Amino acid sequence: MKVIVIGCTHAGTAAITQMVQHHPEAQITVYERNDNISFLSCGIALHVSGVVKQAEKLFYASPAQLAELGVDTRMKHDVLNVDTAAKTVRVRNLDTGEEFTDAYDKLVMTTGSWPIIPQLPGIGMENIQLCKNYAHSQTIIAKAKDAKRVTVVGAGYIGIELVEAFEQLGKDVTLIDNMDRTMFKYLDPEFTAVAESALEERGIRLALGRTVTGFEGQDGRVRKVLTTNGEFEADLVILCIGFRPNTELLQGQVDMLPNGAIIVDEYMRTSNPDVFAAGDSCAIHYNPTGTHAYIPLATNAVRMGTLVARNLVTPTVRYMGTQGTSGIKIYDYNIASTGMTEAAAIAADMKVKAVTLNENYRPEFMPTFENVLLKVVYLEQTGRIIGAQVLSKADLTQAINTLSVCIQNGMTMDELGYVDFFFQPHYNKPWNLLNQAGLQAM
Ligand SMILES: Cc1cc2nc3c(=O)[nH]c(=O)nc-3n(C[C@H](O)[C@H](O)[C@H](O)COP(=O)(O)OP(=O)(O)OC[C@H]3O[C@@H](n4cnc5c(N)ncnc54)[C@H](O)[C@@H]3O)c2cc1C
């Protein structure tokens, strides 16, 4: 069985290493246009701020390791075309320019995503950067050295992590977003308000509720970001406004969402039985709504990649879907969220209720304790939990993983009220916060 894998970051690396284990008979070839694999983009902000000093620590696998496993590892090879009828791919060697055709029995599409680049006046100017891969991280670090004023466009997780990193480097930092608050996809306003105050207290300028309309510069280099409400001087601009799936190769050949995300079934099969897909190139089953959604996260990528290997020959292990569970640390605050926010549920015309707890996470007789903000969102009619958020200076983010399991298993607030959680004064109160949330909903 000849398997071709296109793209080798998280989904590709997981699929390959697991295929080697579960299908030792398979002849695997991987084509990757970069010269590296497995780069952890989640470490870019930590690297920019200097917390992670060595970029090489942000890789967990290398092309040499894959080659040692017997995988035909073709770095700096770009796949130009896929013909699913002929079961062939057309490839260009980026070092030599040579082009050739290769054939497969099974194709694994792990081509991931690419940052959205808005077509605005001045977008091509120097010092307007993307933030996705290893090369980007090195460019950002190099350019930040001479930049006094840095503007980040996009106030999602990535933009927020970057503004904190630049502030820690002593830059004059502006964060622009067209929404009137940050991180609106993951957090409700009572949570984002705390995060925004923390950013503003450090001097980060939040320019929310305005849309970037273009860029102006001098000698081809960006100097100003223009918006619908004011302009902002900048020596360096980082665009973090979202991602789109890299799936042009299969356009018209397999089923996709309107944004181009490949639709896979629970066994990672596309609508073509010999083509599997995983990671940011795919849509994923979103448990809170029961629909397909585009949620590009490394967590989904490694799970889906692993499942490609398990299901390559026979459908064996099903994917349980996702809640889009995610976390972020903003200065002293540990924040995490899973499933739908109350705002997202209301926007989707769902009839929901929410319980919000705002109290100390452990007994006041302890020498120290911190406040915690916990919110659980549930369906009004059935009490089924569909989302949750937590924010505290204490690290209580694992509570959100627990609630992710609750959503996954269709649990109700009634059940949450009486689930068996331990009590120990170092960690919590006799009524665990999650029990309390459940009880308050009754
Ligand atoms: C700054 C940043 C921070 C993040 N932080 C987190 C986090 O904290 N937690 C989390 O869960 N997720 C995080 N993510 C998201 C996470 O990085 C992605 O979900 C993950 O990288 C997806 O992995 P993937 O393998 O599916 O796709 P990608 O990482 O996009 O990799 C796809 C690979 O395919 C290659 N490729 C594409 N087309 C071709 C072609 N035609 N020929 C050859 N090769 C090709 C690309 O070069 C690339 O190496 C972050 C992302 C960014 C950018």
The ligand as an SDF file (V2000), in Angstrom:
LIG
                    3D

 53 58  0  0  0  0  0  0  0  0999 V2000
    0.7110   31.7940   16.5340 C   0  0  0  0  0  0  0  0  0  0  0  0
   -0.1490   30.5750   16.6940 C   0  0  0  0  0  0  0  0  0  0  0  0
   -0.4290   30.0830   17.9580 C   0  0  0  0  0  0  0  0  0  0  0  0
   -1.2120   28.9460   18.1210 C   0  0  0  0  0  0  0  0  0  0  0  0
   -1.4710   28.4850   19.3830 N   0  0  0  0  0  0  0  0  0  0  0  0
   -2.1850   27.3450   19.5380 C   0  0  0  0  0  0  0  0  0  0  0  0
   -2.4120   26.8030   20.8360 C   0  0  0  0  0  0  0  0  0  0  0  0
   -1.9540   27.3490   21.8510 O   0  0  0  0  0  0  0  0  0  0  0  0
   -3.1480   25.6650   20.9430 N   0  0  0  0  0  0  0  0  0  0  0  0
   -3.6590   25.0170   19.8450 C   0  0  0  0  0  0  0  0  0  0  0  0
   -4.3020   23.9730   19.9920 O   0  0  0  0  0  0  0  0  0  0  0  0
   -3.4560   25.5160   18.5940 N   0  0  0  0  0  0  0  0  0  0  0  0
   -2.7360   26.6420   18.4210 C   0  0  0  0  0  0  0  0  0  0  0  0
   -2.5300   27.1460   17.1570 N   0  0  0  0  0  0  0  0  0  0  0  0
   -3.1170   26.4560   15.9970 C   0  0  0  0  0  0  0  0  0  0  0  0
   -2.2160   25.3220   15.5190 C   0  0  0  0  0  0  0  0  0  0  0  0
   -0.9210   25.7810   15.2980 O   0  0  0  0  0  0  0  0  0  0  0  0
   -2.7890   24.7220   14.2440 C   0  0  0  0  0  0  0  0  0  0  0  0
   -4.0800   24.2680   14.5160 O   0  0  0  0  0  0  0  0  0  0  0  0
   -1.9280   23.5580   13.7700 C   0  0  0  0  0  0  0  0  0  0  0  0
   -0.6870   24.0390   13.3230 O   0  0  0  0  0  0  0  0  0  0  0  0
   -2.5990   22.7880   12.6450 C   0  0  0  0  0  0  0  0  0  0  0  0
   -1.7560   21.7690   12.2520 O   0  0  0  0  0  0  0  0  0  0  0  0
   -1.8750   21.1360   10.8000 P   0  0  0  0  0  0  0  0  0  0  0  0
   -0.7880   20.1170   10.7120 O   0  0  0  0  0  0  0  0  0  0  0  0
   -3.2650   20.7120   10.5390 O   0  0  0  0  0  0  0  0  0  0  0  0
   -1.6350   22.3400    9.7820 O   0  0  0  0  0  0  0  0  0  0  0  0
   -0.4560   23.3870    9.5880 P   0  0  0  0  0  0  0  0  0  0  0  0
    0.2340   23.6650   10.8590 O   0  0  0  0  0  0  0  0  0  0  0  0
   -1.0530   24.5170    8.8440 O   0  0  0  0  0  0  0  0  0  0  0  0
    0.5720   22.6160    8.6630 O   0  0  0  0  0  0  0  0  0  0  0  0
    0.2890   22.2780    7.3180 C   0  0  0  0  0  0  0  0  0  0  0  0
    1.5930   21.9090    6.6130 C   0  0  0  0  0  0  0  0  0  0  0  0
    1.2960   21.5740    5.2720 O   0  0  0  0  0  0  0  0  0  0  0  0
    2.2890   22.1190    4.4080 C   0  0  0  0  0  0  0  0  0  0  0  0
    1.6990   22.2620    3.0810 N   0  0  0  0  0  0  0  0  0  0  0  0
    0.5520   22.9290    2.7650 C   0  0  0  0  0  0  0  0  0  0  0  0
    0.2960   22.8190    1.4510 N   0  0  0  0  0  0  0  0  0  0  0  0
    1.3010   22.0870    0.9140 C   0  0  0  0  0  0  0  0  0  0  0  0
    1.5850   21.6490   -0.3980 C   0  0  0  0  0  0  0  0  0  0  0  0
    0.7840   21.9210   -1.4260 N   0  0  0  0  0  0  0  0  0  0  0  0
    2.7130   20.9260   -0.5940 N   0  0  0  0  0  0  0  0  0  0  0  0
    3.5430   20.6240    0.4360 C   0  0  0  0  0  0  0  0  0  0  0  0
    3.3100   21.0130    1.7030 N   0  0  0  0  0  0  0  0  0  0  0  0
    2.2000   21.7250    1.9410 C   0  0  0  0  0  0  0  0  0  0  0  0
    2.6430   23.4390    5.0820 C   0  0  0  0  0  0  0  0  0  0  0  0
    3.9190   23.8890    4.6700 O   0  0  0  0  0  0  0  0  0  0  0  0
    2.5870   23.0670    6.5550 C   0  0  0  0  0  0  0  0  0  0  0  0
    3.8220   22.6200    7.0590 O   0  0  0  0  0  0  0  0  0  0  0  0
   -1.7410   28.2850   16.9760 C   0  0  0  0  0  0  0  0  0  0  0  0
   -1.4610   28.7710   15.6990 C   0  0  0  0  0  0  0  0  0  0  0  0
   -0.6740   29.8960   15.5490 C   0  0  0  0  0  0  0  0  0  0  0  0
   -0.3820   30.3980   14.1700 C   0  0  0  0  0  0  0  0  0  0  0  0
  1  2  1  0
  2  3  1  0
  2 52  2  0
  3  4  2  0
  4  5  1  0
  4 50  1  0
  5  6  2  0
  6  7  1  0
  6 13  1  0
  7  8  2  0
  7  9  1  0
  9 10  1  0
 10 11  2  0
 10 12  1  0
 12 13  2  0
 13 14  1  0
 14 15  1  0
 14 50  1  0
 15 16  1  0
 16 17  1  0
 16 18  1  0
 18 19  1  0
 18 20  1  0
 20 21  1  0
 20 22  1  0
 22 23  1  0
 23 24  1  0
 24 25  2  0
 24 26  1  0
 24 27  1  0
 27 28  1  0
 28 29  2  0
 28 30  1  0
 28 31  1  0
 31 32  1  0
 32 33  1  0
 33 34  1  0
 33 48  1  0
 34 35  1  0
 35 36  1  0
 35 46  1  0
 36 37  1  0
 36 45  1  0
 37 38  2  0
 38 39  1  0
 39 40  1  0
 39 45  2  0
 40 41  1  0
 40 42  2  0
 42 43  1  0
 43 44  2  0
 44 45  1  0
 46 47  1  0
 46 48  1  0
 48 49  1  0
 50 51  2  0
 51 52  1  0
 52 53  1  0
M  END
$$$$
